[in-house]
Amino acid sequence: MEIIYVLIPIAMIFVAIAIMVFFWAVKSEQFDDLDRQSVSILFDENAEKPGHTPVAPLSAQLDDPTQQAIKDQQKGMPL
């Protein structure tokens, strides 16, 4: 029975902490715009902008190193 004298104040402290955390979250606008995160997965992050022309990666622009070595060797360049 004496444990009640310890558990009730501990429970009240936990409730007070929970209330303070809730008010902090509301004050810091944690609950604003709840819908944005739920629909953000539907949109591409890297959407092309108007007037933007996509560029191939550098590796795609260059020849294969093996093919380049063969061309250099045919031209008489040492490896």
C-alpha angles and dihedrals in degrees: 000000000000089000088073089067088060101037098051095057091045090051090048090052091051091050091049091050091049091051092049091050091049093051090046090053092050092046093049090050095245091147097049118109099011092167098061095072093047094056099033091089089064094063129069113244092208097050112164115253120226111271092018116129114202115236123212116243116266092250090058092049094054125069121254107277091234092053090045091053091051091051091048091049091050089052089054098254115142119242 
